[in-house]
Amino acid sequence: MKTIDLSGRPFHFIGIGGIGMSALAHILAKRELPVSGSDLRESHITQRLRSLGVRIFNGQEAANLDWFQPRNYSSSQQYRDNLPQVICSTAISSKNPEYQAATERGYPIFHRSDLLASLIEDYQSIAVAGTHGKTTTSSLIGYILFFAGLDPTIIVGGEVDAWQGNARLGRGNLLVAEADESDGSLIKHSPQIGVVTNIELDHPDRYQNLEEVVEIFKEFGSQCQTLIGCIDCETVQKELKPQITYSTDLNKGADYTVGEIIYHPGGCTARVWERGKLLGIMRSPLLGEHNLSNALAAIAVGRLHGLEFEVIAEAIASFEGAKRRFEYRGKSNGITFVDDYAHHPSEIRATLAGARLLLNKDSHQRIVAIFQPHRYSRTLTFLQEFGSAFSDADLVVVTDIYSAGEVNPGTITGNQVAQEISSHRDRVIYHRAIDSLSSFLAEILQPGDLALFLGAGNVNQTIPEVMSIFCSERRKLA
């Protein structure tokens, strides 16, 4: 495989506004390398990159690459030395006109995972993998190291207020990165420390069965100098056999575990044990058992880097989480609006269980789950599991499926998802169109509701629209 050149040669990203691509572009720009890229639409992410000096092209056209023509260089040799390294994600197809132009001109083309792998090799790296919890866990690890003064470089799949985005360039020698298994590129990474939170089938468009997913994780695990794994996931325990383990069950004999757990609306409190020795009390503002597990992974990494538990605990207590991970978006008309990226049945079940902790058991408050299924392949594969995942919701609103670029096979619809959920519980509504969802929600939401928007698509864009409707109504009444 041709290698990435990080010595000064320019980079051009096709689809630079994506959450993973933009993080990489941010790091390169902060390292003062020439960076450009294109995207189909402007966003706060592309605006942030532009402020760093990144040249942004609106639209993905072949003409964008004319910027790299010989006329922009003082000599033919300088032109040859500055042919751009083109970075693409799996979302960019071979039919993309910009991709085709790069191919025709002979520009070296790399997958974004190739660039991430090069950066992982460039640092003492911690790569966080797993079907669920990668973003929260990697963000929390990065935050602990940042809080402790180790000044890490961080590349994650969500935005964090502590570093005002999805990436930061540190001056230290540590890198914390989120490593993705969705397209099989996980096997390219060889970090000093690997973390695996759990293993499930989540991308049936890429994998035929769980066994194929396991093989990818096993190869990743074999390439980590030290592997940390959650043994609450039987697949991780049996198939990966991590050197350092963690569990929320005190009886499993994990290296890092917890006892005397108290879940409450403000998060959780627990005593933390390290190989049978009490470290102290951890207070986390993150809701649910799944986030307690994520915190244990971060504690294990922090201790491996020699941090005192008191420093780690203080950092965890002040961590506000990543955006779109049970993100509080505001309150309007007495309704609390929360945005969450959950799109797999396991994630939805865990997120709703966490939401239930927020509400007083004796109150009449409702959890209203607004769910946008993500990808036809995932929705069809896990249809029955989606049906039983909403037991902690009082009312479920289902939209049509967000395609994420997949061609509609005509075999699954959002209405089928709603019907499957309704076979397990009452009060399920199918509302197909996203463009009229805000006005519909404004009619059915009541003061006291917790409106929880679930999905990896664009359903969260409805939140400010609904809130503005309630604000307009209040102004009229006034």
TORFI-262745 format. One record per residue (C-alpha): x, y, z; residue number from 1. Coordinates in steps of 0.02 Angstrom, whole numbers, plus 50000, padded with zeros to 5 digits. Each point is the difference from the previous one (the first is absolute). Example, Ala and Ser with C-alpha at 12.3 -4.5 7.8 and 13.67 -1.06 7.14 Angstrom:
<nodes>
+-------+-------+-------+------+
|    px |    py |    pz | lodo |
+-------+-------+-------+------+
| 50615 | 49775 | 50390 |    1 |
| 50069 | 50172 | 49967 |    2 |
+-------+-------+-------+------+
</nodes>
This chain:
<nodes>
+-------+-------+-------+------+
|    px |    py |    pz | lodo |
+-------+-------+-------+------+
| 50000 | 50000 | 50000 |    1 |
| 50063 | 50175 | 49958 |    2 |
| 50035 | 50099 | 50157 |    3 |
| 49931 | 50166 | 50056 |    4 |
| 50124 | 50145 | 49992 |    5 |
| 49985 | 50112 | 50154 |    6 |
| 50155 | 50103 | 49961 |    7 |
| 49916 | 50143 | 49906 |    8 |
| 49912 | 49931 | 49847 |    9 |
| 49821 | 50067 | 49984 |   10 |
| 49841 | 49906 | 50041 |   11 |
| 49832 | 50012 | 49914 |   12 |
| 49844 | 49925 | 50083 |   13 |
| 49849 | 49950 | 49898 |   14 |
| 49858 | 50019 | 50125 |   15 |
| 50098 | 50103 | 50125 |   16 |
| 49847 | 50047 | 50103 |   17 |
| 49970 | 49824 | 50067 |   18 |
| 50029 | 49973 | 50185 |   19 |
| 50147 | 49882 | 49974 |   20 |
| 50077 | 50088 | 49850 |   21 |
| 49991 | 50173 | 50079 |   22 |
| 50090 | 49941 | 50156 |   23 |
| 50147 | 49939 | 49896 |   24 |
| 50001 | 50159 | 49896 |   25 |
| 50002 | 50102 | 50161 |   26 |
| 50155 | 49909 | 50066 |   27 |
| 50093 | 50022 | 49835 |   28 |
| 49955 | 50185 | 49990 |   29 |
| 50058 | 50029 | 50179 |   30 |
| 50163 | 49912 | 49953 |   31 |
| 50015 | 50136 | 49867 |   32 |
| 49985 | 49882 | 49853 |   33 |
| 49911 | 50062 | 49841 |   34 |
| 49820 | 49938 | 50008 |   35 |
| 49852 | 50022 | 49885 |   36 |
| 49837 | 49908 | 49978 |   37 |
| 49826 | 49998 | 49929 |   38 |
| 49828 | 49968 | 50068 |   39 |
| 49822 | 50006 | 49935 |   40 |
| 49945 | 50132 | 50126 |   41 |
| 50068 | 50130 | 50120 |   42 |
| 49993 | 49962 | 50185 |   43 |
| 50074 | 50062 | 50163 |   44 |
| 50131 | 49864 | 49975 |   45 |
| 50057 | 50063 | 49830 |   46 |
| 49996 | 50178 | 50067 |   47 |
| 50113 | 49949 | 50144 |   48 |
| 50122 | 49918 | 49877 |   49 |
| 49996 | 50155 | 49890 |   50 |
| 50050 | 50105 | 50151 |   51 |
| 50156 | 49890 | 50016 |   52 |
| 50052 | 50042 | 49822 |   53 |
| 49925 | 49846 | 49915 |   54 |
| 49941 | 50037 | 49823 |   55 |
| 49820 | 49939 | 49987 |   56 |
| 49912 | 49966 | 49834 |   57 |
| 49811 | 49997 | 49998 |   58 |
| 49944 | 49847 | 49900 |   59 |
| 50098 | 49847 | 49946 |   60 |
| 50052 | 50040 | 49823 |   61 |
| 50149 | 49952 | 49893 |   62 |
| 50041 | 50185 | 49981 |   63 |
| 50048 | 50010 | 50184 |   64 |
| 50161 | 49911 | 49958 |   65 |
| 50050 | 50136 | 49875 |   66 |
| 50072 | 50089 | 50152 |   67 |
| 50144 | 49877 | 49990 |   68 |
| 50044 | 50035 | 49819 |   69 |
| 50181 | 50044 | 49951 |   70 |
| 49959 | 50186 | 49980 |   71 |
| 49988 | 50016 | 50188 |   72 |
| 50182 | 49943 | 50024 |   73 |
| 50165 | 50083 | 49956 |   74 |
| 50072 | 49845 | 49915 |   75 |
| 49948 | 49831 | 49932 |   76 |
| 50102 | 49917 | 50136 |   77 |
| 49908 | 50097 | 50136 |   78 |
| 49837 | 49947 | 49919 |   79 |
| 50050 | 49817 | 50000 |   80 |
| 50057 | 50014 | 50182 |   81 |
| 49833 | 50077 | 50047 |   82 |
| 49877 | 49882 | 49919 |   83 |
| 49862 | 49990 | 50131 |   84 |
| 49967 | 49846 | 50104 |   85 |
| 49814 | 49974 | 49977 |   86 |
| 49905 | 49936 | 50152 |   87 |
| 49830 | 49916 | 49984 |   88 |
| 49882 | 49910 | 50115 |   89 |
| 49896 | 49847 | 49961 |   90 |
| 49855 | 50118 | 49961 |   91 |
| 50089 | 50061 | 49842 |   92 |
| 49962 | 49885 | 49854 |   93 |
| 50107 | 49968 | 49848 |   94 |
| 49869 | 50095 | 49898 |   95 |
| 50031 | 50161 | 50094 |   96 |
| 50062 | 50126 | 49868 |   97 |
| 50135 | 50070 | 50114 |   98 |
| 50061 | 49824 | 50040 |   99 |
| 50001 | 49956 | 49815 |  100 |
| 50100 | 50156 | 49959 |  101 |
| 50129 | 49959 | 50134 |  102 |
| 50017 | 49825 | 49929 |  103 |
| 50022 | 50063 | 49822 |  104 |
| 50133 | 50125 | 50053 |  105 |
| 50098 | 49867 | 50094 |  106 |
| 49985 | 50079 | 50171 |  107 |
| 50033 | 49878 | 50143 |  108 |
| 49834 | 49955 | 50081 |  109 |
| 49984 | 49937 | 50178 |  110 |
| 49858 | 49948 | 50111 |  111 |
| 49979 | 50108 | 50156 |  112 |
| 50051 | 49848 | 50105 |  113 |
| 50170 | 50000 | 49913 |  114 |
| 50029 | 50177 | 50062 |  115 |
| 49939 | 49956 | 50175 |  116 |
| 50116 | 49848 | 50000 |  117 |
| 50147 | 50113 | 49955 |  118 |
| 49958 | 50119 | 50142 |  119 |
| 49983 | 49854 | 50121 |  120 |
| 50174 | 49945 | 49949 |  121 |
| 50064 | 50177 | 50026 |  122 |
| 49954 | 50006 | 50186 |  123 |
| 49987 | 49892 | 50154 |  124 |
| 49821 | 49958 | 49961 |  125 |
| 49841 | 49941 | 50085 |  126 |
| 49870 | 49936 | 49876 |  127 |
| 49823 | 49971 | 50062 |  128 |
| 49896 | 49872 | 49906 |  129 |
| 49834 | 49913 | 50029 |  130 |
| 49825 | 49993 | 49929 |  131 |
| 49930 | 50122 | 50129 |  132 |
| 50076 | 50132 | 50112 |  133 |
| 50154 | 50045 | 49896 |  134 |
| 49968 | 50187 | 49995 |  135 |
| 49960 | 50022 | 50184 |  136 |
| 50144 | 49888 | 50055 |  137 |
| 50131 | 50079 | 49886 |  138 |
| 49939 | 50175 | 50045 |  139 |
| 50009 | 49960 | 50186 |  140 |
| 50174 | 49925 | 49985 |  141 |
| 50057 | 50153 | 49903 |  142 |
| 49922 | 50115 | 50128 |  143 |
| 50084 | 49912 | 50148 |  144 |
| 50171 | 50011 | 49917 |  145 |
| 49965 | 50182 | 49954 |  146 |
| 49941 | 50039 | 50177 |  147 |
| 50155 | 49917 | 50072 |  148 |
| 50114 | 50114 | 49897 |  149 |
| 50066 | 49868 | 49879 |  150 |
| 49943 | 50107 | 49852 |  151 |
| 49942 | 49860 | 49884 |  152 |
| 49950 | 50007 | 49818 |  153 |
| 49819 | 49943 | 49985 |  154 |
| 49899 | 49936 | 49851 |  155 |
| 49821 | 49947 | 50041 |  156 |
| 49833 | 49973 | 49912 |  157 |
| 49906 | 50134 | 50095 |  158 |
| 50020 | 50180 | 50053 |  159 |
| 50058 | 50041 | 50177 |  160 |
| 49988 | 50174 | 50075 |  161 |
| 50163 | 49979 | 50098 |  162 |
| 50098 | 50013 | 49836 |  163 |
| 49862 | 50082 | 49898 |  164 |
| 49981 | 49865 | 49869 |  165 |
| 50041 | 49822 | 49951 |  166 |
| 50189 | 50018 | 50004 |  167 |
| 50142 | 50090 | 50085 |  168 |
| 50186 | 50004 | 49967 |  169 |
| 50102 | 49983 | 50158 |  170 |
| 50184 | 50029 | 50031 |  171 |
| 50021 | 49835 | 50092 |  172 |
| 50045 | 49832 | 49926 |  173 |
| 49830 | 49918 | 50033 |  174 |
| 49860 | 49976 | 49874 |  175 |
| 49824 | 49943 | 50043 |  176 |
| 49901 | 49942 | 49848 |  177 |
| 49833 | 49919 | 49966 |  178 |
| 50024 | 49847 | 49890 |  179 |
| 49856 | 49943 | 49891 |  180 |
| 49955 | 49822 | 49952 |  181 |
| 49856 | 50046 | 49883 |  182 |
| 50100 | 49978 | 49839 |  183 |
| 50132 | 49877 | 50059 |  184 |
| 50137 | 50132 | 50011 |  185 |
| 50026 | 49965 | 50186 |  186 |
| 50136 | 49874 | 49953 |  187 |
| 50112 | 50139 | 49935 |  188 |
| 50034 | 50067 | 50174 |  189 |
| 50142 | 49946 | 50115 |  190 |
| 49989 | 50108 | 50157 |  191 |
| 50097 | 49983 | 50161 |  192 |
| 49835 | 49981 | 50092 |  193 |
| 49839 | 49934 | 49926 |  194 |
| 49831 | 50007 | 50086 |  195 |
| 49851 | 49893 | 49948 |  196 |
| 49836 | 50047 | 50082 |  197 |
| 49891 | 49862 | 49926 |  198 |
| 49971 | 49901 | 49840 |  199 |
| 49833 | 49981 | 49910 |  200 |
| 49941 | 49993 | 49821 |  201 |
| 49956 | 50179 | 49953 |  202 |
| 50043 | 50016 | 49815 |  203 |
| 49913 | 49862 | 49903 |  204 |
| 50041 | 50095 | 49840 |  205 |
| 50183 | 49953 | 50032 |  206 |
| 49994 | 49839 | 50103 |  207 |
| 49899 | 49842 | 49971 |  208 |
| 50001 | 49947 | 50181 |  209 |
| 50076 | 50030 | 50172 |  210 |
| 50143 | 49880 | 49964 |  211 |
| 50066 | 50116 | 49865 |  212 |
| 49994 | 50147 | 50120 |  213 |
| 50093 | 49900 | 50131 |  214 |
| 50141 | 49961 | 49878 |  215 |
| 50027 | 50185 | 49968 |  216 |
| 50010 | 50035 | 50187 |  217 |
| 50115 | 49853 | 50031 |  218 |
| 50122 | 50065 | 49870 |  219 |
| 49992 | 50173 | 50076 |  220 |
| 50029 | 49928 | 50174 |  221 |
| 50152 | 49903 | 49941 |  222 |
| 50078 | 50162 | 49936 |  223 |
| 49981 | 50095 | 50164 |  224 |
| 50147 | 49995 | 50119 |  225 |
| 49875 | 50001 | 50145 |  226 |
| 49816 | 49957 | 49980 |  227 |
| 49869 | 50061 | 50123 |  228 |
| 49829 | 49918 | 49986 |  229 |
| 49829 | 49999 | 50081 |  230 |
| 49961 | 49824 | 50061 |  231 |
| 49817 | 50042 | 50025 |  232 |
| 49996 | 49961 | 49814 |  233 |
| 50023 | 49812 | 49989 |  234 |
| 50065 | 50014 | 49823 |  235 |
| 50141 | 50114 | 50056 |  236 |
| 50042 | 49887 | 50145 |  237 |
| 50000 | 49837 | 49903 |  238 |
| 50067 | 50054 | 49831 |  239 |
| 50125 | 50138 | 50040 |  240 |
| 50065 | 49951 | 50172 |  241 |
| 50059 | 50178 | 50043 |  242 |
| 50151 | 50023 | 50113 |  243 |
| 49908 | 50131 | 50105 |  244 |
| 49815 | 49979 | 50036 |  245 |
| 49859 | 50105 | 50070 |  246 |
| 49822 | 49962 | 50054 |  247 |
| 49855 | 50082 | 50092 |  248 |
| 49972 | 49832 | 50088 |  249 |
| 50108 | 49985 | 50157 |  250 |
| 49986 | 49810 | 49993 |  251 |
| 50083 | 49976 | 49830 |  252 |
| 50177 | 50023 | 50062 |  253 |
| 50045 | 50139 | 49879 |  254 |
| 50156 | 50106 | 50026 |  255 |
| 49891 | 50155 | 50013 |  256 |
| 49826 | 49988 | 50074 |  257 |
| 49874 | 50092 | 50108 |  258 |
| 49894 | 49971 | 50152 |  259 |
| 49868 | 50092 | 50101 |  260 |
| 49932 | 50078 | 49840 |  261 |
| 49868 | 50134 | 50018 |  262 |
| 49911 | 50059 | 49842 |  263 |
| 49910 | 50166 | 50013 |  264 |
| 49937 | 50141 | 49888 |  265 |
| 50169 | 50086 | 50009 |  266 |
| 50097 | 49848 | 49939 |  267 |
| 50073 | 49868 | 50116 |  268 |
| 50114 | 49973 | 50149 |  269 |
| 50104 | 49844 | 50030 |  270 |
| 50152 | 49932 | 50091 |  271 |
| 50136 | 49951 | 49877 |  272 |
| 50114 | 49850 | 50025 |  273 |
| 50166 | 49963 | 49916 |  274 |
| 50052 | 49818 | 50009 |  275 |
| 49915 | 49978 | 50167 |  276 |
| 50060 | 50164 | 50075 |  277 |
| 49879 | 50143 | 50033 |  278 |
| 50053 | 50154 | 49901 |  279 |
| 49863 | 50116 | 50062 |  280 |
| 49832 | 50072 | 49953 |  281 |
| 49956 | 50053 | 49823 |  282 |
| 49860 | 50123 | 49963 |  283 |
| 49949 | 50007 | 49817 |  284 |
| 49872 | 50120 | 49925 |  285 |
| 49966 | 49877 | 49858 |  286 |
| 49838 | 49901 | 50011 |  287 |
| 49982 | 49811 | 50000 |  288 |
| 50098 | 49840 | 50025 |  289 |
| 50073 | 50010 | 49825 |  290 |
| 50085 | 50164 | 50043 |  291 |
| 50063 | 49930 | 50165 |  292 |
| 50083 | 49865 | 49895 |  293 |
| 50074 | 50131 | 49884 |  294 |
| 50071 | 50091 | 50152 |  295 |
| 50085 | 49840 | 50060 |  296 |
| 50088 | 49983 | 49832 |  297 |
| 50062 | 50179 | 50017 |  298 |
| 50059 | 49966 | 50178 |  299 |
| 50099 | 49849 | 49940 |  300 |
| 50087 | 50106 | 49867 |  301 |
| 50036 | 50140 | 50122 |  302 |
| 50077 | 49881 | 50127 |  303 |
| 50104 | 49919 | 49863 |  304 |
| 50073 | 50174 | 49970 |  305 |
| 50043 | 50019 | 50184 |  306 |
| 49863 | 50122 | 50049 |  307 |
| 49943 | 50008 | 50181 |  308 |
| 49820 | 49945 | 50023 |  309 |
| 49955 | 50166 | 50082 |  310 |
| 50049 | 50092 | 49840 |  311 |
| 49902 | 49877 | 49892 |  312 |
| 49846 | 50012 | 50113 |  313 |
| 50005 | 50190 | 49999 |  314 |
| 50008 | 49999 | 49810 |  315 |
| 49854 | 49879 | 49982 |  316 |
| 49893 | 50104 | 50119 |  317 |
| 50023 | 50154 | 49888 |  318 |
| 49978 | 49914 | 49831 |  319 |
| 49848 | 50067 | 49908 |  320 |
| 49994 | 49867 | 49864 |  321 |
| 50003 | 50005 | 49811 |  322 |
| 49867 | 50081 | 49895 |  323 |
| 49858 | 49889 | 49939 |  324 |
| 50034 | 49881 | 50146 |  325 |
| 49850 | 50037 | 50111 |  326 |
| 50031 | 50183 | 49962 |  327 |
| 49884 | 50123 | 50087 |  328 |
| 49938 | 50120 | 49866 |  329 |
| 49888 | 50110 | 50104 |  330 |
| 49829 | 50021 | 50075 |  331 |
| 49845 | 50078 | 49924 |  332 |
| 49819 | 50001 | 50059 |  333 |
| 50054 | 49891 | 50147 |  334 |
| 50067 | 49866 | 49880 |  335 |
| 50179 | 49939 | 50014 |  336 |
| 50086 | 49966 | 49833 |  337 |
| 50142 | 49873 | 49990 |  338 |
| 50097 | 49942 | 49848 |  339 |
| 50082 | 49827 | 49992 |  340 |
| 50093 | 49910 | 49860 |  341 |
| 49932 | 49827 | 50051 |  342 |
| 49952 | 49902 | 49844 |  343 |
| 50028 | 49817 | 50048 |  344 |
| 49872 | 49907 | 50110 |  345 |
| 50128 | 49977 | 50140 |  346 |
| 50042 | 50185 | 49999 |  347 |
| 49817 | 50051 | 49999 |  348 |
| 49961 | 49884 | 50146 |  349 |
| 50147 | 50069 | 50101 |  350 |
| 49960 | 50182 | 49960 |  351 |
| 49816 | 49982 | 50048 |  352 |
| 50049 | 49912 | 50162 |  353 |
| 50112 | 50148 | 50039 |  354 |
| 49860 | 50121 | 49959 |  355 |
| 49884 | 49908 | 50120 |  356 |
| 50123 | 50038 | 50140 |  357 |
| 49969 | 50186 | 49974 |  358 |
| 49815 | 49987 | 50042 |  359 |
| 49925 | 49980 | 50171 |  360 |
| 49917 | 49829 | 50007 |  361 |
| 49845 | 50075 | 50077 |  362 |
| 49983 | 50141 | 49873 |  363 |
| 49888 | 50004 | 49848 |  364 |
| 50137 | 50061 | 49886 |  365 |
| 50014 | 49912 | 49832 |  366 |
| 50150 | 49945 | 49900 |  367 |
| 49956 | 50033 | 49818 |  368 |
| 50123 | 49910 | 49885 |  369 |
| 50011 | 50073 | 49825 |  370 |
| 50092 | 49868 | 49899 |  371 |
| 50069 | 50011 | 49824 |  372 |
| 50061 | 49828 | 49942 |  373 |
| 50172 | 50008 | 49919 |  374 |
| 50042 | 49899 | 49842 |  375 |
| 49886 | 49875 | 49915 |  376 |
| 50121 | 49856 | 50029 |  377 |
| 50011 | 50030 | 50188 |  378 |
| 49813 | 50028 | 50019 |  379 |
| 49955 | 49840 | 49908 |  380 |
| 50130 | 49895 | 50091 |  381 |
| 49950 | 50058 | 50174 |  382 |
| 49814 | 50028 | 49974 |  383 |
| 49946 | 49884 | 50141 |  384 |
| 50132 | 50069 | 50118 |  385 |
| 49940 | 50178 | 49966 |  386 |
| 49826 | 49941 | 50045 |  387 |
| 50048 | 49958 | 50179 |  388 |
| 50126 | 50143 | 50028 |  389 |
| 49877 | 50135 | 50052 |  390 |
| 49930 | 49930 | 50163 |  391 |
| 50056 | 50153 | 50100 |  392 |
| 49909 | 50123 | 49887 |  393 |
| 49823 | 50059 | 50035 |  394 |
| 49968 | 50053 | 49821 |  395 |
| 50098 | 49957 | 49843 |  396 |
| 49997 | 50100 | 49837 |  397 |
| 50084 | 49914 | 49852 |  398 |
| 50049 | 50089 | 49839 |  399 |
| 50047 | 49922 | 49834 |  400 |
| 50175 | 49927 | 49980 |  401 |
| 50153 | 50111 | 49975 |  402 |
| 50090 | 49917 | 49855 |  403 |
| 50179 | 50059 | 50038 |  404 |
| 50034 | 49977 | 49814 |  405 |
| 49929 | 49824 | 49985 |  406 |
| 49885 | 49960 | 49854 |  407 |
| 49822 | 49963 | 50058 |  408 |
| 49975 | 49813 | 49974 |  409 |
| 49812 | 50017 | 50020 |  410 |
| 49996 | 49867 | 50136 |  411 |
| 49990 | 50106 | 50158 |  412 |
| 49916 | 50162 | 50053 |  413 |
| 49986 | 50105 | 50155 |  414 |
| 49819 | 49947 | 50013 |  415 |
| 50054 | 49819 | 50021 |  416 |
| 50114 | 50055 | 50142 |  417 |
| 49854 | 50089 | 50084 |  418 |
| 49891 | 49846 | 49981 |  419 |
| 50135 | 49889 | 50076 |  420 |
| 50019 | 50117 | 50149 |  421 |
| 49810 | 50007 | 50022 |  422 |
| 49997 | 49811 | 50015 |  423 |
| 50098 | 50021 | 50162 |  424 |
| 49922 | 50157 | 50073 |  425 |
| 49859 | 50126 | 49985 |  426 |
| 50010 | 50178 | 49936 |  427 |
| 50105 | 49991 | 49843 |  428 |
| 49976 | 50125 | 49859 |  429 |
| 50071 | 49994 | 49825 |  430 |
| 50035 | 50172 | 49926 |  431 |
| 50086 | 49973 | 49835 |  432 |
| 50061 | 50172 | 49946 |  433 |
| 50140 | 50092 | 50090 |  434 |
| 49952 | 50167 | 49923 |  435 |
| 49833 | 50003 | 50093 |  436 |
| 50062 | 49916 | 50159 |  437 |
| 50028 | 50161 | 50097 |  438 |
| 49821 | 50060 | 49982 |  439 |
| 49936 | 49826 | 50044 |  440 |
| 50106 | 49992 | 50157 |  441 |
| 49942 | 50173 | 50051 |  442 |
| 49823 | 49930 | 50004 |  443 |
| 50035 | 49843 | 50103 |  444 |
| 50136 | 50052 | 50122 |  445 |
| 49943 | 50054 | 50173 |  446 |
| 50080 | 50101 | 50141 |  447 |
| 50104 | 49883 | 50107 |  448 |
| 50048 | 49886 | 49853 |  449 |
| 50178 | 49943 | 49968 |  450 |
| 50011 | 50003 | 49810 |  451 |
| 50144 | 49884 | 49952 |  452 |
| 50054 | 50006 | 49818 |  453 |
| 50085 | 49836 | 49950 |  454 |
| 50097 | 49961 | 49842 |  455 |
| 50160 | 50029 | 49903 |  456 |
| 49913 | 50094 | 49859 |  457 |
| 49926 | 50175 | 49997 |  458 |
| 49852 | 49982 | 50119 |  459 |
| 50090 | 50113 | 50125 |  460 |
| 49982 | 50146 | 49879 |  461 |
| 49817 | 50002 | 50049 |  462 |
| 50039 | 50050 | 50180 |  463 |
| 50029 | 50189 | 49973 |  464 |
| 49848 | 50004 | 49885 |  465 |
| 49884 | 49928 | 50133 |  466 |
| 50071 | 50112 | 50134 |  467 |
| 49976 | 50153 | 49890 |  468 |
| 49817 | 49954 | 49972 |  469 |
| 49970 | 49998 | 50187 |  470 |
| 50093 | 50166 | 50019 |  471 |
| 49893 | 50078 | 49863 |  472 |
| 49841 | 49939 | 50085 |  473 |
| 50057 | 50076 | 50166 |  474 |
| 50033 | 50167 | 49915 |  475 |
| 49826 | 49998 | 49925 |  476 |
| 49921 | 49964 | 50169 |  477 |
| 50099 | 50141 | 50078 |  478 |
+-------+-------+-------+------+
</nodes>
